[in-house]
């Protein structure tokens, strides 16, 4: 999930949790109704009742064959988070004969040959399958505090899902989790280039998009993508929002200018001939509304764009979709597929360090 406590200088408070004098988090502007209401674009369609419920559904991604989806939901069966009124867990659904089946909770009691036990009383968000289906990358947050995200990974070895590990504890992955900020939802472009979302007090403006590269077998120090792409507001991207040629990047941003429709919108940025990322362009009314449009990804065939929509300042989201070619700025966008499994070469090492 790409939302956090906003700084006091920012009037735009999107899904912010405000710290009360007694030390608990209260929701600002939360839509408390069970129905999701209208407001999506004319071309967007719901993913249907198997995926959507009366609670929040966000951040859907897919297996390489498109037959399995994992997403975030607060539906009945999720693990309660103490001290806050909302909870978020990762769920999995299979598509059988063109129909999404009842989702499976990836929590205690699950058969480890079916899926990993990764849900806790914390908030588990932003899941994605690796291209071979043997890894799930995700983010875990302290309940109610979306400035505390750390990246995690779980791997299937010999058909059995293993306990989740913090990225910093896995030798193949870059050491980017910090104790004081938020690191979330990377785009793994290759085994030597990862884009990720980073929020660090005194370092980033808000949440910004950064990259980390491997050179001569060593992961280097992360770098910002620069002030043209990153604004003073919240800027972040989601799993498959990079073109295959690496020169176009889709981001979600709360920037209020440059054609914003309001709330979180989807934008696209291009590299110039020098490889510098430019100021993004709003994807327009086919995707964006005055509500919250965020965390969109592509199906593996690259033809369908799926994401979440909700009322302004609300967690009450549904997963919706549009055909990619119906979005003018995406007609020539050829997205990368599911992220590579960066743990393939060292499965034994991963197992031994559990």
MOWO-V701188 format. One record per residue. N is the residue number from 1. RES is the residue in one letter. PHI is phi in degrees with one decimal (999 if undefined). OMEGA is omega in whole degrees, -180 to 180 (NA if undefined). NEAR is the number of other C-alpha atoms within 10 Angstrom. Layout:
BEGIN
n:N res:RES phi:PHI omega:OMEGA near:NEAR
n:N res:RES phi:PHI omega:OMEGA near:NEAR
END
This chain:
BEGIN
n:1 res:X phi:999 omega:-170 near:23
n:2 res:X phi:-113.4 omega:-178 near:26
n:3 res:X phi:-145.7 omega:-177 near:19
n:4 res:X phi:-158.2 omega:175 near:22
n:5 res:X phi:-62.9 omega:180 near:17
n:6 res:X phi:-84.6 omega:177 near:21
n:7 res:X phi:-69.4 omega:-177 near:14
n:8 res:X phi:-63.0 omega:-179 near:8
n:9 res:X phi:-78.8 omega:-176 near:6
n:10 res:X phi:-102.0 omega:-179 near:9
n:11 res:X phi:-74.3 omega:-178 near:8
n:12 res:X phi:-72.9 omega:-179 near:17
n:13 res:X phi:-111.8 omega:-176 near:19
n:14 res:X phi:-101.2 omega:179 near:22
n:15 res:X phi:57.4 omega:-173 near:23
n:16 res:X phi:-73.1 omega:170 near:23
n:17 res:X phi:-98.7 omega:-176 near:22
n:18 res:X phi:-101.6 omega:-178 near:17
n:19 res:X phi:-75.3 omega:-179 near:14
n:20 res:X phi:-87.9 omega:-179 near:9
n:21 res:X phi:-60.2 omega:-179 near:7
n:22 res:X phi:-89.9 omega:173 near:6
n:23 res:X phi:88.5 omega:177 near:9
n:24 res:X phi:-109.8 omega:-177 near:12
n:25 res:X phi:-100.8 omega:177 near:18
n:26 res:X phi:-114.6 omega:-177 near:16
n:27 res:X phi:-81.5 omega:177 near:18
n:28 res:X phi:-101.2 omega:176 near:14
n:29 res:X phi:69.6 omega:-176 near:15
n:30 res:X phi:-76.3 omega:174 near:17
n:31 res:X phi:-76.6 omega:-174 near:17
n:32 res:X phi:-94.7 omega:-178 near:10
n:33 res:X phi:-76.4 omega:180 near:11
n:34 res:X phi:-82.5 omega:178 near:11
n:35 res:X phi:-82.3 omega:-177 near:12
n:36 res:X phi:-94.7 omega:174 near:21
n:37 res:X phi:73.4 omega:179 near:12
n:38 res:X phi:-89.3 omega:176 near:9
n:39 res:X phi:129.7 omega:176 near:14
n:40 res:X phi:-71.0 omega:180 near:24
n:41 res:X phi:-71.3 omega:-176 near:16
n:42 res:X phi:-62.8 omega:-175 near:10
n:43 res:X phi:-96.6 omega:-177 near:14
n:44 res:X phi:-79.7 omega:-177 near:19
n:45 res:X phi:-126.3 omega:178 near:15
n:46 res:X phi:-72.8 omega:174 near:17
n:47 res:X phi:-73.8 omega:176 near:16
n:48 res:X phi:99.4 omega:-170 near:13
n:49 res:X phi:-70.5 omega:179 near:13
n:50 res:X phi:-65.4 omega:178 near:12
n:51 res:X phi:-88.3 omega:-177 near:25
n:52 res:X phi:-90.1 omega:177 near:20
n:53 res:X phi:-133.6 omega:176 near:20
n:54 res:X phi:-74.5 omega:178 near:17
n:55 res:X phi:-97.0 omega:-176 near:18
n:56 res:X phi:-78.5 omega:170 near:24
n:57 res:X phi:-128.8 omega:-176 near:28
n:58 res:X phi:-147.2 omega:164 near:31
n:59 res:X phi:57.2 omega:179 near:27
n:60 res:X phi:-90.1 omega:171 near:29
n:61 res:X phi:-138.3 omega:-167 near:29
n:62 res:X phi:-133.1 omega:169 near:26
n:63 res:X phi:-71.5 omega:-175 near:23
n:64 res:X phi:-62.2 omega:179 near:19
n:65 res:X phi:-88.8 omega:177 near:13
n:66 res:X phi:76.1 omega:-174 near:13
n:67 res:X phi:-95.3 omega:177 near:16
n:68 res:X phi:-131.0 omega:177 near:18
n:69 res:X phi:-122.8 omega:169 near:22
n:70 res:X phi:-122.1 omega:-175 near:26
n:71 res:X phi:-154.8 omega:-178 near:23
n:72 res:X phi:-105.4 omega:179 near:27
n:73 res:X phi:-147.8 omega:172 near:29
n:74 res:X phi:-107.4 omega:-176 near:23
n:75 res:X phi:-62.6 omega:177 near:19
n:76 res:X phi:-54.5 omega:-176 near:11
n:77 res:X phi:107.5 omega:174 near:11
n:78 res:X phi:-72.1 omega:-178 near:21
n:79 res:X phi:-80.1 omega:180 near:20
n:80 res:X phi:-61.4 omega:176 near:19
n:81 res:X phi:-105.5 omega:-175 near:17
n:82 res:X phi:-66.3 omega:173 near:12
n:83 res:X phi:84.7 omega:179 near:12
n:84 res:X phi:-133.7 omega:-176 near:15
n:85 res:X phi:-82.8 omega:-176 near:12
n:86 res:X phi:-124.8 omega:177 near:19
n:87 res:X phi:-140.5 omega:-176 near:22
n:88 res:X phi:-136.2 omega:179 near:28
n:89 res:X phi:-131.2 omega:179 near:28
n:90 res:X phi:-98.6 omega:-179 near:29
n:91 res:X phi:-124.0 omega:-178 near:26
n:92 res:X phi:-130.8 omega:178 near:22
n:93 res:X phi:-131.1 omega:178 near:20
n:94 res:X phi:-109.3 omega:177 near:19
n:95 res:X phi:-97.5 omega:-179 near:13
n:96 res:X phi:-119.9 omega:-180 near:10
n:97 res:X phi:53.0 omega:176 near:8
n:98 res:X phi:81.5 omega:-178 near:8
n:99 res:X phi:-126.3 omega:178 near:12
n:100 res:X phi:-72.6 omega:-177 near:19
n:101 res:X phi:-89.1 omega:179 near:16
n:102 res:X phi:-56.7 omega:-176 near:14
n:103 res:X phi:-67.3 omega:178 near:18
n:104 res:X phi:-105.8 omega:179 near:16
n:105 res:X phi:-80.6 omega:-178 near:26
n:106 res:X phi:-87.5 omega:-176 near:22
n:107 res:X phi:-139.0 omega:-177 near:20
n:108 res:X phi:-53.6 omega:178 near:13
n:109 res:X phi:93.5 omega:-179 near:9
n:110 res:X phi:-71.5 omega:174 near:14
n:111 res:X phi:-65.8 omega:-177 near:13
n:112 res:X phi:-65.4 omega:172 near:17
n:113 res:X phi:-85.4 omega:179 near:13
n:114 res:X phi:-94.7 omega:-179 near:14
n:115 res:X phi:-171.2 omega:-178 near:22
n:116 res:X phi:-82.6 omega:172 near:24
n:117 res:X phi:-88.5 omega:-175 near:20
n:118 res:X phi:-118.3 omega:-178 near:24
n:119 res:X phi:-81.9 omega:-180 near:21
n:120 res:X phi:-137.3 omega:175 near:19
n:121 res:X phi:-73.0 omega:169 near:16
n:122 res:X phi:-73.7 omega:177 near:19
n:123 res:X phi:-101.8 omega:175 near:26
n:124 res:X phi:-102.7 omega:-171 near:27
n:125 res:X phi:-141.4 omega:168 near:27
n:126 res:X phi:57.2 omega:-179 near:27
n:127 res:X phi:-83.1 omega:173 near:28
n:128 res:X phi:-156.0 omega:173 near:29
n:129 res:X phi:-76.6 omega:167 near:26
n:130 res:X phi:-73.4 omega:-176 near:22
n:131 res:X phi:-62.9 omega:179 near:18
n:132 res:X phi:-94.3 omega:178 near:14
n:133 res:X phi:76.9 omega:-175 near:19
n:134 res:X phi:-100.8 omega:178 near:20
n:135 res:X phi:-137.9 omega:168 near:24
n:136 res:X phi:-121.1 omega:172 near:25
n:137 res:X phi:-94.0 omega:178 near:25
n:138 res:X phi:-159.6 omega:180 near:25
n:139 res:X phi:-121.2 omega:177 near:24
n:140 res:X phi:-122.5 omega:-178 near:27
n:141 res:X phi:-123.6 omega:166 near:22
n:142 res:X phi:-65.1 omega:-178 near:15
n:143 res:X phi:-56.9 omega:176 near:21
n:144 res:X phi:80.7 omega:-178 near:26
n:145 res:X phi:-128.0 omega:-175 near:20
n:146 res:X phi:-86.1 omega:169 near:21
n:147 res:X phi:-106.1 omega:-171 near:22
n:148 res:X phi:-122.9 omega:-175 near:22
n:149 res:X phi:-68.9 omega:170 near:29
n:150 res:X phi:-126.4 omega:178 near:24
n:151 res:X phi:-81.2 omega:179 near:27
n:152 res:X phi:-131.3 omega:179 near:22
n:153 res:X phi:-148.3 omega:171 near:23
n:154 res:X phi:-128.2 omega:-174 near:24
n:155 res:X phi:-126.1 omega:174 near:27
n:156 res:X phi:-94.0 omega:-179 near:20
n:157 res:X phi:-122.6 omega:-178 near:16
n:158 res:X phi:52.8 omega:176 near:10
n:159 res:X phi:82.2 omega:-177 near:12
n:160 res:X phi:-121.6 omega:179 near:15
n:161 res:X phi:-74.5 omega:-177 near:21
n:162 res:X phi:-95.4 omega:176 near:22
n:163 res:X phi:-60.1 omega:-179 near:15
n:164 res:X phi:-69.2 omega:180 near:18
n:165 res:X phi:-126.3 omega:171 near:18
n:166 res:X phi:-64.4 omega:-180 near:18
n:167 res:X phi:-51.4 omega:-176 near:21
n:168 res:X phi:-66.0 omega:-180 near:16
n:169 res:X phi:-96.5 omega:-178 near:16
n:170 res:X phi:-111.5 omega:-172 near:18
n:171 res:X phi:-56.9 omega:-176 near:13
n:172 res:X phi:-73.8 omega:-173 near:19
n:173 res:X phi:-104.1 omega:-180 near:18
n:174 res:X phi:-68.0 omega:-179 near:21
n:175 res:X phi:-83.8 omega:-176 near:18
n:176 res:X phi:-121.2 omega:177 near:18
n:177 res:X phi:-71.4 omega:180 near:20
n:178 res:X phi:-123.9 omega:-179 near:16
n:179 res:X phi:-80.8 omega:-172 near:10
n:180 res:X phi:-120.9 omega:-176 near:13
n:181 res:X phi:-126.1 omega:-179 near:18
n:182 res:X phi:-131.4 omega:175 near:26
n:183 res:X phi:-124.0 omega:-172 near:28
n:184 res:X phi:-155.0 omega:168 near:31
n:185 res:X phi:44.5 omega:-179 near:27
n:186 res:X phi:-78.1 omega:163 near:26
n:187 res:X phi:-106.2 omega:-179 near:24
n:188 res:X phi:-90.6 omega:-175 near:24
n:189 res:X phi:-71.1 omega:180 near:20
n:190 res:X phi:-166.3 omega:178 near:14
n:191 res:X phi:-75.9 omega:180 near:15
n:192 res:X phi:-132.0 omega:179 near:18
n:193 res:X phi:-147.1 omega:178 near:17
n:194 res:X phi:-131.1 omega:168 near:20
n:195 res:X phi:-94.9 omega:178 near:26
n:196 res:X phi:-148.7 omega:-180 near:24
n:197 res:X phi:-95.5 omega:-169 near:22
n:198 res:X phi:-137.4 omega:175 near:29
n:199 res:X phi:-131.6 omega:-178 near:26
n:200 res:X phi:-142.5 omega:180 near:18
n:201 res:X phi:-54.0 omega:179 near:13
n:202 res:X phi:82.6 omega:-179 near:7
n:203 res:X phi:-117.5 omega:178 near:12
n:204 res:X phi:-101.2 omega:178 near:18
n:205 res:X phi:-73.6 omega:175 near:18
n:206 res:X phi:-151.6 omega:167 near:22
n:207 res:X phi:-90.4 omega:-180 near:29
n:208 res:X phi:-121.1 omega:177 near:27
n:209 res:X phi:-96.1 omega:-180 near:26
n:210 res:X phi:-124.0 omega:174 near:21
n:211 res:X phi:-136.1 omega:173 near:19
n:212 res:X phi:-136.3 omega:-176 near:20
n:213 res:X phi:-120.8 omega:174 near:18
n:214 res:X phi:-103.4 omega:177 near:16
n:215 res:X phi:-129.1 omega:-178 near:10
n:216 res:X phi:52.5 omega:176 near:7
n:217 res:X phi:79.8 omega:-177 near:9
n:218 res:X phi:-124.2 omega:175 near:11
n:219 res:X phi:-69.0 omega:-176 near:18
n:220 res:X phi:-89.6 omega:177 near:16
n:221 res:X phi:-70.4 omega:-180 near:12
n:222 res:X phi:-60.5 omega:-179 near:17
n:223 res:X phi:-132.4 omega:176 near:12
n:224 res:X phi:-72.1 omega:175 near:18
n:225 res:X phi:-80.0 omega:170 near:16
n:226 res:X phi:104.2 omega:-172 near:15
n:227 res:X phi:-76.4 omega:177 near:13
n:228 res:X phi:-76.4 omega:178 near:12
n:229 res:X phi:-76.8 omega:-179 near:25
n:230 res:X phi:-87.8 omega:-179 near:26
n:231 res:X phi:-102.2 omega:174 near:20
n:232 res:X phi:-68.5 omega:-179 near:14
n:233 res:X phi:-102.6 omega:-175 near:18
n:234 res:X phi:-82.4 omega:-180 near:25
n:235 res:X phi:-126.1 omega:179 near:27
n:236 res:X phi:-159.8 omega:-180 near:31
n:237 res:X phi:-128.3 omega:-174 near:29
n:238 res:X phi:-135.0 omega:-166 near:29
n:239 res:X phi:-21.7 omega:-174 near:29
n:240 res:X phi:-112.2 omega:-174 near:27
n:241 res:X phi:-84.6 omega:177 near:25
n:242 res:X phi:-117.9 omega:177 near:26
n:243 res:X phi:-74.8 omega:-178 near:18
n:244 res:X phi:-63.2 omega:178 near:15
n:245 res:X phi:-82.6 omega:176 near:10
n:246 res:X phi:74.3 omega:-173 near:15
n:247 res:X phi:-107.4 omega:178 near:16
n:248 res:X phi:-133.0 omega:-175 near:21
n:249 res:X phi:-138.6 omega:177 near:23
n:250 res:X phi:-95.1 omega:180 near:28
n:251 res:X phi:-127.5 omega:167 near:28
n:252 res:X phi:-103.4 omega:-177 near:24
n:253 res:X phi:-146.0 omega:174 near:28
n:254 res:X phi:-99.7 omega:179 near:25
n:255 res:X phi:-56.2 omega:-173 near:20
n:256 res:X phi:-89.1 omega:-175 near:14
n:257 res:X phi:-112.8 omega:173 near:9
n:258 res:X phi:58.2 omega:176 near:10
n:259 res:X phi:96.0 omega:179 near:13
n:260 res:X phi:-57.8 omega:174 near:22
n:261 res:X phi:-92.0 omega:180 near:23
n:262 res:X phi:114.9 omega:-180 near:19
n:263 res:X phi:62.9 omega:173 near:25
n:264 res:X phi:-78.5 omega:174 near:30
n:265 res:X phi:-123.9 omega:174 near:28
n:266 res:X phi:-98.0 omega:-176 near:27
n:267 res:X phi:-135.0 omega:175 near:24
n:268 res:X phi:-131.8 omega:178 near:22
n:269 res:X phi:-119.6 omega:180 near:20
n:270 res:X phi:-119.9 omega:172 near:19
n:271 res:X phi:-83.6 omega:172 near:15
n:272 res:X phi:-83.9 omega:-178 near:11
n:273 res:X phi:-57.6 omega:178 near:8
n:274 res:X phi:-85.2 omega:-179 near:6
n:275 res:X phi:84.1 omega:-179 near:10
n:276 res:X phi:-92.4 omega:179 near:15
n:277 res:X phi:-76.5 omega:-175 near:20
n:278 res:X phi:-99.9 omega:177 near:18
n:279 res:X phi:-59.0 omega:-174 near:18
n:280 res:X phi:-76.3 omega:176 near:21
n:281 res:X phi:-107.5 omega:178 near:18
n:282 res:X phi:-67.4 omega:-178 near:23
n:283 res:X phi:-73.0 omega:170 near:21
n:284 res:X phi:91.9 omega:-169 near:17
n:285 res:X phi:-75.1 omega:175 near:16
n:286 res:X phi:-67.2 omega:-179 near:17
n:287 res:X phi:-110.0 omega:-166 near:28
n:288 res:X phi:-90.5 omega:179 near:23
n:289 res:X phi:-132.4 omega:175 near:23
n:290 res:X phi:-76.3 omega:177 near:18
n:291 res:X phi:-89.4 omega:-177 near:19
n:292 res:X phi:-104.8 omega:180 near:29
n:293 res:X phi:-117.1 omega:-169 near:27
n:294 res:X phi:-156.5 omega:172 near:30
n:295 res:X phi:60.3 omega:-180 near:29
n:296 res:X phi:-88.5 omega:177 near:27
n:297 res:X phi:-137.4 omega:179 near:27
n:298 res:X phi:-100.4 omega:168 near:27
n:299 res:X phi:-68.6 omega:-174 near:23
n:300 res:X phi:-58.5 omega:178 near:21
n:301 res:X phi:-79.0 omega:177 near:13
n:302 res:X phi:76.0 omega:-174 near:17
n:303 res:X phi:-96.0 omega:-175 near:18
n:304 res:X phi:-122.6 omega:-179 near:15
n:305 res:X phi:-108.7 omega:-176 near:23
n:306 res:X phi:-123.7 omega:-180 near:27
n:307 res:X phi:-167.9 omega:-177 near:26
n:308 res:X phi:-113.2 omega:175 near:24
n:309 res:X phi:-131.8 omega:175 near:34
n:310 res:X phi:-151.7 omega:176 near:28
n:311 res:X phi:-61.6 omega:-179 near:22
n:312 res:X phi:-56.0 omega:178 near:21
n:313 res:X phi:59.2 omega:-176 near:20
n:314 res:X phi:-135.6 omega:170 near:22
n:315 res:X phi:-87.5 omega:-171 near:24
n:316 res:X phi:-79.7 omega:-173 near:26
n:317 res:X phi:-104.0 omega:167 near:25
n:318 res:X phi:-120.1 omega:174 near:28
n:319 res:X phi:-89.2 omega:-178 near:28
n:320 res:X phi:-129.5 omega:-179 near:26
n:321 res:X phi:-146.5 omega:171 near:21
n:322 res:X phi:-139.9 omega:172 near:21
n:323 res:X phi:-72.0 omega:-177 near:18
n:324 res:X phi:-55.4 omega:-176 near:21
n:325 res:X phi:-69.8 omega:175 near:15
n:326 res:X phi:-84.2 omega:177 near:16
n:327 res:X phi:-103.7 omega:-172 near:17
n:328 res:X phi:-49.4 omega:-176 near:12
n:329 res:X phi:-75.6 omega:180 near:15
n:330 res:X phi:-106.6 omega:-176 near:17
n:331 res:X phi:-58.7 omega:-179 near:12
n:332 res:X phi:-102.9 omega:-179 near:11
n:333 res:X phi:-90.2 omega:180 near:22
n:334 res:X phi:-107.7 omega:-171 near:19
n:335 res:X phi:-77.5 omega:170 near:24
n:336 res:X phi:-69.0 omega:180 near:21
n:337 res:X phi:-92.2 omega:178 near:25
n:338 res:X phi:-56.2 omega:-176 near:26
n:339 res:X phi:-66.8 omega:178 near:26
n:340 res:X phi:-68.9 omega:173 near:19
n:341 res:X phi:-83.3 omega:-178 near:20
n:342 res:X phi:-79.7 omega:-177 near:16
n:343 res:X phi:-104.3 omega:-174 near:21
n:344 res:X phi:-56.5 omega:-171 near:15
n:345 res:X phi:-78.3 omega:-175 near:10
n:346 res:X phi:-131.0 omega:180 near:12
n:347 res:X phi:-60.4 omega:-179 near:14
n:348 res:X phi:-64.0 omega:-179 near:11
n:349 res:X phi:-62.7 omega:-180 near:13
n:350 res:X phi:-59.7 omega:-178 near:20
n:351 res:X phi:-64.3 omega:-176 near:13
n:352 res:X phi:-72.5 omega:-177 near:7
n:353 res:X phi:-98.7 omega:179 near:10
n:354 res:X phi:-61.0 omega:NA near:11
END
